[in-house]
Amino acid sequence: MDNQNLIDMANRIGDFFDSMPDRDEALAGVADHIRRFWEPRMRRALLAALDEPEENGVAMSAFVKEALVEHREQLMPAAPSTA
């Protein structure tokens, strides 16, 4: 999975929601969009990139970082069942 591409996509989502007047609603909007439309492995990779030092390339915006940190629990995919 290309983390730089995921970060770029997340930043574009963040750019859209960052224009909203209600910051809490905007942060929730970023997280909700990623939760609803990104598959679990994409969400896992994006959250892992959040914890890693920034590479040379596309940097995650502060707004997206804030949204991911604030809504991390709801973004984590459920563990696959072993049944």
C-alpha positions in Angstrom: 0.0 0.0 0.0 1.4 3.4 -1.0 1.3 5.5 2.2 2.2 8.7 0.2 -0.9 8.2 -2.0 -3.1 7.5 1.1 -1.8 10.7 2.8 -2.4 12.7 -0.4 -6.0 11.4 -0.6 -6.6 12.1 3.1 -5.2 15.6 2.7 -7.6 16.3 -0.2 -10.5 15.1 2.0 -9.3 17.3 4.7 -9.1 20.3 2.4 -12.8 19.9 1.6 -13.9 19.6 5.2 -11.5 22.2 6.5 -13.7 24.9 4.9 -16.6 24.1 7.1 -17.4 26.8 9.8 -17.9 24.2 12.6 -14.4 22.7 13.3 -15.7 19.8 15.4 -18.2 18.9 12.6 -15.4 19.2 10.0 -13.0 16.9 11.9 -15.8 14.4 12.4 -16.6 14.7 8.6 -13.0 13.7 7.7 -13.1 10.7 10.0 -16.6 9.6 8.9 -15.7 9.8 5.2 -12.6 7.7 5.7 -14.5 5.2 7.9 -17.3 4.8 5.4 -15.4 4.8 2.1 -12.0 3.4 2.7 -11.4 -0.3 3.1 -9.9 -1.6 6.4 -6.4 -2.1 5.1 -6.3 1.5 3.8 -7.4 2.8 7.2 -4.9 0.6 9.0 -2.1 1.9 6.7 -3.1 5.5 7.2 -3.3 5.2 11.0 0.1 3.5 10.9 1.5 6.4 8.8 0.2 8.7 11.5 2.5 7.1 14.1 5.6 7.0 11.8 8.0 9.9 11.3 7.2 11.8 8.1 9.1 10.6 5.1 10.4 12.7 2.2 7.2 13.2 0.2 3.7 14.3 0.9 3.2 15.4 4.5 -0.1 14.8 6.3 -1.8 18.1 7.0 -2.2 19.2 10.7 -6.0 19.2 10.2 -6.1 15.6 9.0 -3.8 14.5 11.8 -6.1 16.1 14.3 -9.1 14.4 12.8 -7.4 11.0 12.9 -6.1 11.4 16.4 -9.5 12.6 17.7 -11.4 9.8 15.9 -8.8 7.0 15.9 -11.0 4.5 17.8 -13.9 4.7 15.3 -11.5 4.5 12.4 -9.8 1.2 13.5 -11.2 -1.7 11.6 -12.8 -4.4 13.7 -10.5 -7.4 14.3 -11.4 -10.2 11.9 -13.4 -13.0 13.6 -11.7 -16.4 13.8 -15.0 -18.4 13.8 
